[in-house]
Amino acid sequence: MAIFLPRITQAKKILRRSFSNGSSSPTSMDIPKGYFAVYVGEEEKRRFVVPVSLLSQPEFQELLHLAEDEFGYNHPMGGLTIPCSEGIFVDLASRFGAV
């Protein structure tokens, strides 16, 4: 019988992984099923991989509206870019168990 890590522990490890603009380019294979990449930060963007379940949270939807207002549907980083500080994003994600 195999023992698997709880999904929450795995999600925390994935969320902690981030890439700066200068690092090797991540691929879609870096993102497990049920997750998506977001780029967060005011000047230098950091990449976070978060669970899709975060999309249903009203607070996260407000951030999506801000992103739409600022970037429209053109996200130059290749993933969803959210115009807020890393601290605000990490605080929000941790409230919903994504950190």
PyMOL commands that place a pseudoatom at each C-alpha (Angstrom):
pseudoatom trace, name=CA, resn=MET, resi=1, chain=A, elem=C, hetatm=0, pos=[0.000, 0.000, 0.000]
pseudoatom trace, name=CA, resn=ALA, resi=2, chain=A, elem=C, hetatm=0, pos=[1.459, 3.356, -1.043]
pseudoatom trace, name=CA, resn=ILE, resi=3, chain=A, elem=C, hetatm=0, pos=[1.387, 6.408, 1.193]
pseudoatom trace, name=CA, resn=PHE, resi=4, chain=A, elem=C, hetatm=0, pos=[0.794, 9.706, -0.589]
pseudoatom trace, name=CA, resn=LEU, resi=5, chain=A, elem=C, hetatm=0, pos=[1.513, 13.200, 0.683]
pseudoatom trace, name=CA, resn=PRO, resi=6, chain=A, elem=C, hetatm=0, pos=[-1.630, 15.166, 1.402]
pseudoatom trace, name=CA, resn=ARG, resi=7, chain=A, elem=C, hetatm=0, pos=[-2.506, 17.502, -1.445]
pseudoatom trace, name=CA, resn=ILE, resi=8, chain=A, elem=C, hetatm=0, pos=[-2.285, 20.542, 0.832]
pseudoatom trace, name=CA, resn=THR, resi=9, chain=A, elem=C, hetatm=0, pos=[1.356, 19.838, 1.642]
pseudoatom trace, name=CA, resn=GLN, resi=10, chain=A, elem=C, hetatm=0, pos=[2.104, 19.424, -2.045]
pseudoatom trace, name=CA, resn=ALA, resi=11, chain=A, elem=C, hetatm=0, pos=[0.261, 22.666, -2.857]
pseudoatom trace, name=CA, resn=LYS, resi=12, chain=A, elem=C, hetatm=0, pos=[2.303, 24.560, -0.261]
pseudoatom trace, name=CA, resn=LYS, resi=13, chain=A, elem=C, hetatm=0, pos=[5.542, 23.343, -1.813]
pseudoatom trace, name=CA, resn=ILE, resi=14, chain=A, elem=C, hetatm=0, pos=[4.388, 24.290, -5.295]
pseudoatom trace, name=CA, resn=LEU, resi=15, chain=A, elem=C, hetatm=0, pos=[3.207, 27.743, -4.210]
pseudoatom trace, name=CA, resn=ARG, resi=16, chain=A, elem=C, hetatm=0, pos=[6.530, 28.474, -2.527]
pseudoatom trace, name=CA, resn=ARG, resi=17, chain=A, elem=C, hetatm=0, pos=[8.310, 27.799, -5.810]
pseudoatom trace, name=CA, resn=SER, resi=18, chain=A, elem=C, hetatm=0, pos=[8.676, 30.993, -7.747]
pseudoatom trace, name=CA, resn=PHE, resi=19, chain=A, elem=C, hetatm=0, pos=[10.689, 32.219, -10.671]
pseudoatom trace, name=CA, resn=SER, resi=20, chain=A, elem=C, hetatm=0, pos=[12.044, 35.672, -11.325]
pseudoatom trace, name=CA, resn=ASN, resi=21, chain=A, elem=C, hetatm=0, pos=[12.168, 37.198, -14.808]
pseudoatom trace, name=CA, resn=GLY, resi=22, chain=A, elem=C, hetatm=0, pos=[15.856, 36.331, -15.132]
pseudoatom trace, name=CA, resn=SER, resi=23, chain=A, elem=C, hetatm=0, pos=[15.601, 32.616, -14.402]
pseudoatom trace, name=CA, resn=SER, resi=24, chain=A, elem=C, hetatm=0, pos=[15.208, 29.830, -16.921]
pseudoatom trace, name=CA, resn=SER, resi=25, chain=A, elem=C, hetatm=0, pos=[11.828, 29.977, -18.559]
pseudoatom trace, name=CA, resn=PRO, resi=26, chain=A, elem=C, hetatm=0, pos=[9.238, 27.718, -16.926]
pseudoatom trace, name=CA, resn=THR, resi=27, chain=A, elem=C, hetatm=0, pos=[7.057, 25.520, -19.078]
pseudoatom trace, name=CA, resn=SER, resi=28, chain=A, elem=C, hetatm=0, pos=[3.487, 24.387, -18.735]
pseudoatom trace, name=CA, resn=MET, resi=29, chain=A, elem=C, hetatm=0, pos=[4.877, 21.064, -17.510]
pseudoatom trace, name=CA, resn=ASP, resi=30, chain=A, elem=C, hetatm=0, pos=[5.842, 22.873, -14.270]
pseudoatom trace, name=CA, resn=ILE, resi=31, chain=A, elem=C, hetatm=0, pos=[2.161, 23.256, -13.469]
pseudoatom trace, name=CA, resn=PRO, resi=32, chain=A, elem=C, hetatm=0, pos=[0.313, 20.203, -12.137]
pseudoatom trace, name=CA, resn=LYS, resi=33, chain=A, elem=C, hetatm=0, pos=[-3.270, 19.458, -13.094]
pseudoatom trace, name=CA, resn=GLY, resi=34, chain=A, elem=C, hetatm=0, pos=[-5.705, 21.557, -11.042]
pseudoatom trace, name=CA, resn=TYR, resi=35, chain=A, elem=C, hetatm=0, pos=[-3.299, 24.489, -10.674]
pseudoatom trace, name=CA, resn=PHE, resi=36, chain=A, elem=C, hetatm=0, pos=[-2.427, 27.594, -12.655]
pseudoatom trace, name=CA, resn=ALA, resi=37, chain=A, elem=C, hetatm=0, pos=[0.404, 30.135, -12.720]
pseudoatom trace, name=CA, resn=VAL, resi=38, chain=A, elem=C, hetatm=0, pos=[0.035, 33.754, -11.666]
pseudoatom trace, name=CA, resn=TYR, resi=39, chain=A, elem=C, hetatm=0, pos=[2.608, 36.525, -11.735]
pseudoatom trace, name=CA, resn=VAL, resi=40, chain=A, elem=C, hetatm=0, pos=[2.384, 38.908, -8.807]
pseudoatom trace, name=CA, resn=GLY, resi=41, chain=A, elem=C, hetatm=0, pos=[4.248, 42.055, -7.886]
pseudoatom trace, name=CA, resn=GLU, resi=42, chain=A, elem=C, hetatm=0, pos=[4.256, 45.746, -8.487]
pseudoatom trace, name=CA, resn=GLU, resi=43, chain=A, elem=C, hetatm=0, pos=[7.636, 46.119, -10.201]
pseudoatom trace, name=CA, resn=GLU, resi=44, chain=A, elem=C, hetatm=0, pos=[9.416, 42.769, -10.349]
pseudoatom trace, name=CA, resn=LYS, resi=45, chain=A, elem=C, hetatm=0, pos=[6.952, 39.938, -10.901]
pseudoatom trace, name=CA, resn=ARG, resi=46, chain=A, elem=C, hetatm=0, pos=[7.149, 36.633, -9.037]
pseudoatom trace, name=CA, resn=ARG, resi=47, chain=A, elem=C, hetatm=0, pos=[5.541, 33.456, -10.329]
pseudoatom trace, name=CA, resn=PHE, resi=48, chain=A, elem=C, hetatm=0, pos=[3.252, 31.440, -8.057]
pseudoatom trace, name=CA, resn=VAL, resi=49, chain=A, elem=C, hetatm=0, pos=[1.445, 28.203, -8.849]
pseudoatom trace, name=CA, resn=VAL, resi=50, chain=A, elem=C, hetatm=0, pos=[-1.913, 28.111, -7.077]
pseudoatom trace, name=CA, resn=PRO, resi=51, chain=A, elem=C, hetatm=0, pos=[-4.912, 25.764, -7.030]
pseudoatom trace, name=CA, resn=VAL, resi=52, chain=A, elem=C, hetatm=0, pos=[-7.783, 26.440, -9.420]
pseudoatom trace, name=CA, resn=SER, resi=53, chain=A, elem=C, hetatm=0, pos=[-10.145, 26.457, -6.410]
pseudoatom trace, name=CA, resn=LEU, resi=54, chain=A, elem=C, hetatm=0, pos=[-8.817, 29.945, -5.610]
pseudoatom trace, name=CA, resn=LEU, resi=55, chain=A, elem=C, hetatm=0, pos=[-10.732, 31.245, -8.654]
pseudoatom trace, name=CA, resn=SER, resi=56, chain=A, elem=C, hetatm=0, pos=[-14.067, 30.805, -6.880]
pseudoatom trace, name=CA, resn=GLN, resi=57, chain=A, elem=C, hetatm=0, pos=[-13.153, 33.074, -3.952]
pseudoatom trace, name=CA, resn=PRO, resi=58, chain=A, elem=C, hetatm=0, pos=[-14.721, 36.581, -4.124]
pseudoatom trace, name=CA, resn=GLU, resi=59, chain=A, elem=C, hetatm=0, pos=[-11.525, 38.269, -2.882]
pseudoatom trace, name=CA, resn=PHE, resi=60, chain=A, elem=C, hetatm=0, pos=[-9.490, 36.610, -5.627]
pseudoatom trace, name=CA, resn=GLN, resi=61, chain=A, elem=C, hetatm=0, pos=[-12.125, 37.577, -8.197]
pseudoatom trace, name=CA, resn=GLU, resi=62, chain=A, elem=C, hetatm=0, pos=[-11.607, 41.218, -7.177]
pseudoatom trace, name=CA, resn=LEU, resi=63, chain=A, elem=C, hetatm=0, pos=[-7.917, 40.820, -8.012]
pseudoatom trace, name=CA, resn=LEU, resi=64, chain=A, elem=C, hetatm=0, pos=[-8.923, 39.343, -11.369]
pseudoatom trace, name=CA, resn=HIS, resi=65, chain=A, elem=C, hetatm=0, pos=[-11.047, 42.426, -12.088]
pseudoatom trace, name=CA, resn=LEU, resi=66, chain=A, elem=C, hetatm=0, pos=[-8.049, 44.641, -11.271]
pseudoatom trace, name=CA, resn=ALA, resi=67, chain=A, elem=C, hetatm=0, pos=[-5.926, 42.559, -13.636]
pseudoatom trace, name=CA, resn=GLU, resi=68, chain=A, elem=C, hetatm=0, pos=[-8.538, 42.889, -16.368]
pseudoatom trace, name=CA, resn=ASP, resi=69, chain=A, elem=C, hetatm=0, pos=[-8.710, 46.667, -15.901]
pseudoatom trace, name=CA, resn=GLU, resi=70, chain=A, elem=C, hetatm=0, pos=[-4.934, 47.036, -16.054]
pseudoatom trace, name=CA, resn=PHE, resi=71, chain=A, elem=C, hetatm=0, pos=[-3.913, 44.420, -18.615]
pseudoatom trace, name=CA, resn=GLY, resi=72, chain=A, elem=C, hetatm=0, pos=[-7.087, 43.389, -20.420]
pseudoatom trace, name=CA, resn=TYR, resi=73, chain=A, elem=C, hetatm=0, pos=[-6.449, 39.943, -21.827]
pseudoatom trace, name=CA, resn=ASN, resi=74, chain=A, elem=C, hetatm=0, pos=[-2.854, 40.690, -22.817]
pseudoatom trace, name=CA, resn=HIS, resi=75, chain=A, elem=C, hetatm=0, pos=[-0.572, 39.184, -20.179]
pseudoatom trace, name=CA, resn=PRO, resi=76, chain=A, elem=C, hetatm=0, pos=[3.016, 39.653, -21.374]
pseudoatom trace, name=CA, resn=MET, resi=77, chain=A, elem=C, hetatm=0, pos=[4.472, 37.240, -18.791]
pseudoatom trace, name=CA, resn=GLY, resi=78, chain=A, elem=C, hetatm=0, pos=[2.728, 34.285, -20.433]
pseudoatom trace, name=CA, resn=GLY, resi=79, chain=A, elem=C, hetatm=0, pos=[0.459, 33.682, -17.449]
pseudoatom trace, name=CA, resn=LEU, resi=80, chain=A, elem=C, hetatm=0, pos=[-2.095, 35.625, -15.491]
pseudoatom trace, name=CA, resn=THR, resi=81, chain=A, elem=C, hetatm=0, pos=[-0.540, 38.858, -14.161]
pseudoatom trace, name=CA, resn=ILE, resi=82, chain=A, elem=C, hetatm=0, pos=[-2.081, 40.331, -11.019]
pseudoatom trace, name=CA, resn=PRO, resi=83, chain=A, elem=C, hetatm=0, pos=[-1.282, 43.967, -10.153]
pseudoatom trace, name=CA, resn=CYS, resi=84, chain=A, elem=C, hetatm=0, pos=[-0.831, 43.790, -6.378]
pseudoatom trace, name=CA, resn=SER, resi=85, chain=A, elem=C, hetatm=0, pos=[2.030, 43.385, -3.935]
pseudoatom trace, name=CA, resn=GLU, resi=86, chain=A, elem=C, hetatm=0, pos=[3.374, 39.933, -3.130]
pseudoatom trace, name=CA, resn=GLY, resi=87, chain=A, elem=C, hetatm=0, pos=[2.447, 40.431, 0.522]
pseudoatom trace, name=CA, resn=ILE, resi=88, chain=A, elem=C, hetatm=0, pos=[-1.217, 41.044, -0.263]
pseudoatom trace, name=CA, resn=PHE, resi=89, chain=A, elem=C, hetatm=0, pos=[-1.350, 38.036, -2.592]
pseudoatom trace, name=CA, resn=VAL, resi=90, chain=A, elem=C, hetatm=0, pos=[0.373, 35.673, -0.138]
pseudoatom trace, name=CA, resn=ASP, resi=91, chain=A, elem=C, hetatm=0, pos=[-1.944, 36.855, 2.658]
pseudoatom trace, name=CA, resn=LEU, resi=92, chain=A, elem=C, hetatm=0, pos=[-5.003, 36.210, 0.505]
pseudoatom trace, name=CA, resn=ALA, resi=93, chain=A, elem=C, hetatm=0, pos=[-3.770, 32.826, -0.725]
pseudoatom trace, name=CA, resn=SER, resi=94, chain=A, elem=C, hetatm=0, pos=[-2.901, 31.714, 2.813]
pseudoatom trace, name=CA, resn=ARG, resi=95, chain=A, elem=C, hetatm=0, pos=[-6.419, 32.514, 4.046]
pseudoatom trace, name=CA, resn=PHE, resi=96, chain=A, elem=C, hetatm=0, pos=[-7.769, 29.981, 1.555]
pseudoatom trace, name=CA, resn=GLY, resi=97, chain=A, elem=C, hetatm=0, pos=[-5.162, 27.305, 2.246]
pseudoatom trace, name=CA, resn=ALA, resi=98, chain=A, elem=C, hetatm=0, pos=[-3.179, 27.874, -0.941]
pseudoatom trace, name=CA, resn=VAL, resi=99, chain=A, elem=C, hetatm=0, pos=[0.005, 28.661, 1.021]
for i in range(1, 99): cmd.bond("trace and resi %d" % i, "trace and resi %d" % (i + 1))
show_as sticks, trace
zoom trace
